[in-house]
Amino acid sequence: MPHSTASQLSNSCLNLVLIGGGHSHAVALAKWRRKSPQPIATITLITPTLQTIYSGAVPGYLAGLCDRRACELNVGTAFGVNVILDDVVGLDLLKQQVICQNHDPIDFDIASLNIGSTPKLPPGTIASHRVIPMKPMGQMLDRLEQRLADCFETGFEEANPVSIAIVGGGLGGVEVALSLKARWGAALDLTLISRGAIAAEQPKPLQQFLIAELQRRSIAIHPHTTVKTTIETADHLSLQLSSGNTHRCEISLWATEATAPDWLQASGLATDDRGFAMVDATLRSVSHSTIFASGDIAAIQNTPLPKSGVLAVRQGHTLSQNLLHKAPTHRLSRFQPRSAYLSLVSLGDGRAVASYGRSAWVSAPFQFLLGRWKRSIDQTFVDRINFETPLHFNLRV
Ligand SMILES: Cc1cc2nc3c(=O)[nH]c(=O)nc-3n(C[C@H](O)[C@H](O)[C@H](O)COP(=O)(O)OP(=O)(O)OC[C@H]3O[C@@H](n4cnc5c(N)ncnc54)[C@H](O)[C@@H]3O)c2cc1C
């Protein structure tokens, strides 16, 4: 096994292990860099990849409006932390160790989980080159691009388009459908399948606008339809639908309900009924005071919140204040959720529409302005995170 360095680091400073390089950890690392704190911690980041994909910029990338670098957060390269490229597969809470797939166990004083979530697949279905979960997003982009390249190479064209089913009718699924259509037009035959209504959580005017836009672009929609099972053969995939029909496609993209890995609950950490780490408002585990969690993988006790990148980013600010304190008496900051968040929904052609709480902005004069505003917010965020200056405290690579 490759040797892990984190367990050998100095005892005199806090041994902080960041599990997963999600949006919250990217923000916390960027904040520490700017403030140049005292040398009080060794920081180890365990991540399967050096880049995390910033979800807000993915529709623009899929639509061909920007290159891949515009949606990559350089969590593993930009900050000079001790990086271990691996997947975490368990936590030993008695020994205070993180269990990795390919490295020796890694000791920690404080560990922080920010590993996102993965979309739920029907029982017996596993990810493959035809069954592509939308998360982790880096993997999704690699698989989708490879699969599309294979399909186009073997002679798909307008008369014989590549059929893609997008399963999950929330904003993520809608944005991906519109973006792919904007980029590939008649070369793709797209279908959006949703267990509930399309964009069900959104204000009525936004929901109606998005449904009309999907129809205008010839994207077939199947609301109130569940995919029960999948059958994969050498040349296609069949989705068995709750309507009794079978939908045949080349590729399926899954933006369904978020799930957590089994090892989290198996570790003995307190979780909610869906297996997400239960934390208090300071983002600290309600069962283990040395564990923090943020973003999709966290569930704040008595505070139901959607799984969203905006929240993961905001929780990064709270984490940056709470993770670097060894003293148990230190008063931790509390994450204060807002009553409403701005959603900017990309239409894939440079335009966007928006909602804030129960208000929506969908009228034509706003759409290009909102599209420009969204691109500027996304680019500013990615640039801010990727600004490369090493951290000014005790770090080893
Ligand atoms: C198509 C789509 C579009 C979306 N668009 C938006 C949007 O516009 N705005 C918005 O607010 N939200 C959006 N979301 C939701 C958003 O993607 C998530 O809520 C957000 O990414 C959660 O961030 P996170 O920091 O919790 O984790 P992530 O950003 O998912 O990062 C988790 C990281 O941990 C790594 N990791 C995973 N497992 C392990 C492991 N076992 N060990 C080590 N590392 C691990 C992953 O590789 C990844 O790098 C969208 C979602 C989808 C599916």
The ligand as a Tripos MOL2 file, in Angstrom:
@<TRIPOS>MOLECULE
LIG
   53    58     1     0     0
SMALL
NO_CHARGES

@<TRIPOS>ATOM
      1 C1        -26.8800   18.4460  -13.1570 C.3       1 LIG1
      2 C2        -26.8240   19.1790  -11.8530 C.ar      1 LIG1
      3 C3        -26.7760   20.5780  -11.8700 C.ar      1 LIG1
      4 C4        -26.7310   21.2650  -10.6610 C.ar      1 LIG1
      5 N1        -26.7120   22.6400  -10.7140 N.ar      1 LIG1
      6 C5        -26.7090   23.3160   -9.5530 C.ar      1 LIG1
      7 C6        -26.7150   24.7490   -9.5570 C.ar      1 LIG1
      8 O1        -26.7580   25.3990  -10.6180 O.2       1 LIG1
      9 N2        -26.7090   25.3860   -8.3560 N.ar      1 LIG1
     10 C7        -26.6780   24.6940   -7.1800 C.ar      1 LIG1
     11 O2        -26.6740   25.3220   -6.1100 O.2       1 LIG1
     12 N3        -26.6580   23.3470   -7.1320 N.ar      1 LIG1
     13 C8        -26.6650   22.6420   -8.2890 C.ar      1 LIG1
     14 N4        -26.6640   21.2700   -8.2460 N.ar      1 LIG1
     15 C9        -26.4960   20.5740   -6.9530 C.3       1 LIG1
     16 C10       -25.0140   20.5460   -6.6240 C.3       1 LIG1
     17 O3        -24.3140   19.8620   -7.6340 O.3       1 LIG1
     18 C11       -24.6840   19.8510   -5.3140 C.3       1 LIG1
     19 O4        -25.5880   20.2200   -4.3220 O.3       1 LIG1
     20 C12       -23.2610   20.2520   -4.8790 C.3       1 LIG1
     21 O5        -22.3160   19.7810   -5.8240 O.3       1 LIG1
     22 C13       -22.9100   19.6990   -3.5230 C.3       1 LIG1
     23 O6        -21.6200   20.1140   -3.2120 O.3       1 LIG1
     24 P1        -20.7260   19.3320   -2.1840 P.3       1 LIG1
     25 O7        -19.6470   20.2740   -1.8070 O.co2     1 LIG1
     26 O8        -21.5570   18.7550   -1.1050 O.co2     1 LIG1
     27 O9        -20.1350   18.0830   -2.9830 O.3       1 LIG1
     28 P2        -19.5410   17.9350   -4.4320 P.3       1 LIG1
     29 O10       -19.4290   19.2130   -5.1400 O.co2     1 LIG1
     30 O11       -20.3170   16.8390   -5.0820 O.co2     1 LIG1
     31 O12       -18.0580   17.4400   -4.1670 O.3       1 LIG1
     32 C14       -17.7950   16.2480   -3.4990 C.3       1 LIG1
     33 C15       -16.3730   15.8380   -3.7820 C.3       1 LIG1
     34 O13       -16.0400   14.7240   -2.9610 O.3       1 LIG1
     35 C16       -15.4560   13.7040   -3.7440 C.3       1 LIG1
     36 N5        -15.7810   12.4190   -3.1550 N.ar      1 LIG1
     37 C17       -16.9370   11.7210   -3.2760 C.ar      1 LIG1
     38 N6        -16.8610   10.5650   -2.5900 N.ar      1 LIG1
     39 C18       -15.6520   10.5560   -1.9860 C.ar      1 LIG1
     40 C19       -14.9810    9.6370   -1.1440 C.ar      1 LIG1
     41 N7        -15.5560    8.4790   -0.7640 N.pl3     1 LIG1
     42 N8        -13.7370    9.9320   -0.7130 N.ar      1 LIG1
     43 C20       -13.1420   11.0950   -1.0920 C.ar      1 LIG1
     44 N9        -13.7260   11.9970   -1.8950 N.ar      1 LIG1
     45 C21       -14.9590   11.7350   -2.3380 C.ar      1 LIG1
     46 C22       -16.0510   13.8840   -5.1330 C.3       1 LIG1
     47 O14       -15.1950   13.3250   -6.1220 O.3       1 LIG1
     48 C23       -16.1530   15.4000   -5.2310 C.3       1 LIG1
     49 O15       -14.9500   15.9500   -5.7040 O.3       1 LIG1
     50 C24       -26.7090   20.5580   -9.4380 C.ar      1 LIG1
     51 C25       -26.7340   19.1540   -9.4330 C.ar      1 LIG1
     52 C26       -26.8090   18.4670  -10.6240 C.ar      1 LIG1
     53 C27       -26.8520   16.9480  -10.5960 C.3       1 LIG1
@<TRIPOS>BOND
     1     1     2 1
     2     2     3 ar
     3     2    52 ar
     4     3     4 ar
     5     4     5 ar
     6     4    50 ar
     7     5     6 ar
     8     6     7 ar
     9     6    13 1
    10     7     8 2
    11     7     9 ar
    12     9    10 ar
    13    10    11 2
    14    10    12 ar
    15    12    13 ar
    16    13    14 ar
    17    14    15 1
    18    14    50 ar
    19    15    16 1
    20    16    17 1
    21    16    18 1
    22    18    19 1
    23    18    20 1
    24    20    21 1
    25    20    22 1
    26    22    23 1
    27    23    24 1
    28    24    25 2
    29    24    26 1
    30    24    27 1
    31    27    28 1
    32    28    29 2
    33    28    30 1
    34    28    31 1
    35    31    32 1
    36    32    33 1
    37    33    34 1
    38    33    48 1
    39    34    35 1
    40    35    36 1
    41    35    46 1
    42    36    37 ar
    43    36    45 ar
    44    37    38 ar
    45    38    39 ar
    46    39    40 ar
    47    39    45 ar
    48    40    41 1
    49    40    42 ar
    50    42    43 ar
    51    43    44 ar
    52    44    45 ar
    53    46    47 1
    54    46    48 1
    55    48    49 1
    56    50    51 ar
    57    51    52 ar
    58    52    53 1
@<TRIPOS>SUBSTRUCTURE
     1 LIG1         1 GROUP 0 **** ****
